[in-house]
Each structure stands twice: as C-alpha cells, then as structure tokens.
Amino acid sequence: MKNLYILLFIFITQLSYGQTKKDTNNIFTGDTTIAIIHYNSLYEQYKTYIFGKSKEAILTTSEIAEIEVILNKCIDEYNTEKEKELEKQIKENKAIDSDREFSIIKLKKYKRQYIAIINDKGEKEVYLNCFCNSFHPDWKKDLVMVLDGGKCYFNLRINLKSKKYYQFSVNGDA
C-alpha cells in the first residue's frame, strides 16, 4: 500500500511539473477523475450550507498528495467496517456474498471534486465530493449534488493542518 502512495505522489508531481502556484488548481482539468472546484465559483447557497464562513484557498501539489493518502485511509476504514458488517449478516443469513459489490467503495471508479477553503480558525480544509455516476456535463466546474444514490455518492472533509478527515457521509438509498 505504501508503494501505491509513493507512485501516486510521483504521478501528481509529474502532472504539475513546470506549473506555477497560481495554476496548481488547474492541473486536473484534463480528462481525469479529479476536478478542483474554486470556492468563489460556487453558488452562495452551497457556500453557506457546506462551508459557513470561509474563504477560498489554493491547493499545492504536495497537499493534493496528502489528500489522496488521507482519502485512501478513510475508504480503507469504511470498507473494513462494511466487510465486518457483511460477514456478520452472511453468518445470520441476512445477506449474500455478492452484496460486497454493492457495499464496498472502489475509489478508482469515482470522480472527485475538491474544494479548498480556509475555515474560521485559519486552517486549510478540503471538501471532497465523490461520485461514480455524473449526468452533469460540467462536473469539473460545478458542484454535483444529489439525493440518495447509495455508495455511489459520498463526501467528506479533510483538515490539512491536523491531517484528519471528518464528516464522512455516504448517501442513502431511495
């Protein structure tokens, strides 16, 4: 797993080679699965609902690598817990083995939106919005918000100062 993180860091570093800090937030605007959405481009209702009193921040390449490590840790913990729940349900004959496909998050199948802010304590945080389906043609520019959808839609926050994630939430099923 450690080798994966090292390769990811090298990949991100190569993507941003020769870019200035000003355009670091645009390193993922090609045909990729990650988009960095600018806080100032959000509708006011999203700013208030999701972020409260905040201001826009810029992500560096090394911060993006940190985000990836923390996100992978979050998903590993989520999947481990889901595996335990499924094993218990299988033993009680309440689930079948194929339920794993519908419960486990495989991060490589998701598109991701990152929104960086400075919170009211002056700390840099990132809101991550992840989804496996997007019917929104401008998902690289506009925040995708849906109701329900199950594990196909989840979000969380990462505090880059503490290097911890919080408010991890997987959408419910309709």
C-alpha positions as CSV (number, residue, x, y, z in Angstrom):
1,M,0.0,0.0,0.0
2,K,2.9,2.3,0.8
3,N,4.2,1.8,-2.7
4,L,0.9,2.9,-4.1
5,Y,1.1,6.2,-2.2
6,I,4.6,6.8,-3.5
7,L,3.6,6.1,-7.1
8,L,0.6,8.4,-6.6
9,F,2.8,11.2,-5.4
10,I,5.2,10.8,-8.3
11,F,2.3,10.8,-10.7
12,I,0.8,14.0,-9.2
13,T,4.3,15.7,-9.2
14,Q,4.7,14.8,-12.9
15,L,1.3,16.3,-13.8
16,S,2.2,19.6,-12.2
17,Y,5.8,19.9,-13.5
18,G,6.5,23.4,-14.6
19,Q,3.3,24.9,-13.3
20,T,3.1,27.9,-11.1
21,K,1.3,28.1,-7.8
22,K,-1.4,30.2,-9.5
23,D,-2.4,27.4,-11.9
24,T,-1.9,24.5,-9.5
25,N,-5.6,24.2,-9.1
26,N,-5.9,23.5,-12.8
27,I,-3.6,20.5,-13.0
28,F,-6.6,18.1,-13.1
29,T,-8.6,19.8,-15.8
30,G,-7.7,17.3,-18.5
31,D,-9.5,14.0,-19.0
32,T,-9.1,12.7,-15.4
33,T,-11.2,11.8,-12.4
34,I,-10.3,14.7,-10.2
35,A,-11.5,18.3,-10.6
36,I,-10.6,21.2,-8.3
37,I,-13.6,23.4,-8.0
38,H,-13.0,27.0,-7.0
39,Y,-14.9,28.1,-3.8
40,N,-15.6,31.5,-5.3
41,S,-17.4,29.9,-8.3
42,L,-19.9,28.1,-6.1
43,Y,-23.5,29.3,-5.7
44,E,-24.0,31.3,-2.5
45,Q,-26.4,28.7,-1.1
46,Y,-23.6,26.0,-1.3
47,K,-21.1,28.3,0.3
48,T,-23.3,28.8,3.3
49,Y,-24.7,25.3,3.5
50,I,-21.5,23.5,3.2
51,F,-18.8,25.9,4.4
52,G,-20.4,28.5,6.6
53,K,-17.9,31.4,7.0
54,S,-15.0,30.5,4.9
55,K,-12.7,31.9,2.1
56,E,-11.1,30.3,-0.9
57,A,-7.8,28.5,-0.6
58,I,-5.3,27.2,-3.2
59,L,-4.1,23.6,-3.1
60,T,-0.4,22.8,-3.7
61,T,0.7,19.7,-5.4
62,S,2.0,18.3,-2.1
63,E,-1.4,19.0,-0.4
64,I,-3.1,17.1,-3.2
65,A,-0.8,14.1,-2.5
66,E,-1.7,14.4,1.3
67,I,-5.4,14.5,0.4
68,E,-5.0,11.3,-1.6
69,V,-3.3,9.5,1.3
70,I,-6.0,10.6,3.8
71,L,-8.8,9.8,1.4
72,N,-7.4,6.3,0.9
73,K,-7.2,5.8,4.6
74,C,-10.8,6.9,5.0
75,I,-12.0,4.5,2.4
76,D,-9.9,1.6,3.8
77,E,-11.5,2.1,7.2
78,Y,-15.0,2.4,5.7
79,N,-14.5,-0.8,3.6
80,T,-13.1,-2.7,6.6
81,E,-16.2,-1.8,8.6
82,K,-18.5,-2.8,5.7
83,E,-16.7,-6.1,5.4
84,K,-17.3,-6.8,9.1
85,E,-21.0,-5.9,8.8
86,L,-21.4,-8.2,5.7
87,E,-19.6,-11.1,7.4
88,K,-22.0,-10.8,10.3
89,Q,-25.0,-10.6,8.0
90,I,-23.8,-13.6,6.0
91,K,-23.5,-15.6,9.1
92,E,-27.0,-14.7,10.1
93,N,-28.3,-15.4,6.6
94,K,-29.4,-11.8,6.1
95,A,-27.0,-11.2,3.2
96,I,-25.4,-13.0,0.4
97,D,-21.7,-12.8,-0.6
98,S,-22.5,-10.8,-3.7
99,D,-23.6,-7.9,-1.5
100,R,-19.9,-6.9,-1.3
101,E,-20.1,-5.4,-4.8
102,F,-22.9,-3.1,-3.6
103,S,-21.3,-2.1,-0.3
104,I,-17.5,-1.7,-0.9
105,I,-16.2,1.5,-2.3
106,K,-13.6,1.1,-5.1
107,L,-12.1,4.5,-5.3
108,K,-10.7,4.1,-8.8
109,K,-14.3,4.1,-10.1
110,Y,-15.2,7.5,-8.7
111,K,-14.9,11.0,-10.0
112,R,-13.9,13.5,-7.3
113,Q,-14.4,17.2,-6.7
114,Y,-12.1,19.1,-4.3
115,I,-12.9,22.4,-2.9
116,A,-10.3,24.1,-0.7
117,I,-11.2,26.7,1.9
118,I,-9.7,28.5,4.9
119,N,-12.0,27.8,7.8
120,D,-12.9,30.3,10.6
121,K,-9.8,29.1,12.6
122,G,-7.5,30.0,9.7
123,E,-6.9,26.3,8.9
124,K,-6.9,24.9,5.3
125,E,-9.6,22.3,4.7
126,V,-10.8,20.5,1.7
127,Y,-14.4,19.3,0.9
128,L,-14.3,16.2,-1.2
129,N,-17.4,15.3,-3.2
130,C,-17.1,11.8,-4.8
131,F,-19.4,10.1,-7.2
132,C,-19.4,7.1,-9.6
133,N,-22.0,8.5,-12.0
134,S,-22.3,12.0,-13.2
135,F,-25.0,13.1,-15.5
136,H,-23.8,16.6,-15.1
137,P,-21.8,17.6,-18.2
138,D,-19.8,20.3,-16.3
139,W,-18.8,18.3,-13.2
140,K,-15.3,19.6,-13.5
141,K,-16.7,23.2,-12.9
142,D,-19.9,22.8,-11.0
143,L,-20.5,21.0,-7.7
144,V,-22.6,17.8,-8.2
145,M,-25.2,17.5,-5.5
146,V,-27.7,14.6,-5.5
147,L,-30.2,13.0,-3.1
148,D,-29.9,9.2,-2.4
149,G,-27.7,7.1,-4.7
150,G,-26.2,5.0,-2.0
151,K,-22.4,4.4,-2.0
152,C,-22.2,5.9,-5.5
153,Y,-22.1,9.3,-3.8
154,F,-20.2,10.2,-0.8
155,N,-18.4,13.2,0.7
156,L,-16.1,14.2,3.5
157,R,-13.9,16.9,4.8
158,I,-10.1,16.9,5.4
159,N,-8.3,19.3,7.6
160,L,-4.9,19.7,6.2
161,K,-3.4,21.0,9.4
162,S,-4.5,18.1,11.6
163,K,-4.2,15.6,8.6
164,K,-7.6,14.1,9.6
165,Y,-10.8,13.5,7.8
166,Y,-14.3,14.1,9.3
167,Q,-17.9,14.3,8.3
168,F,-17.6,11.3,6.1
169,S,-21.0,10.6,4.7
170,V,-22.3,8.0,2.2
171,N,-25.6,8.9,0.6
172,G,-28.6,6.7,1.5
173,D,-30.6,4.5,-0.9
174,A,-34.0,5.6,-2.1
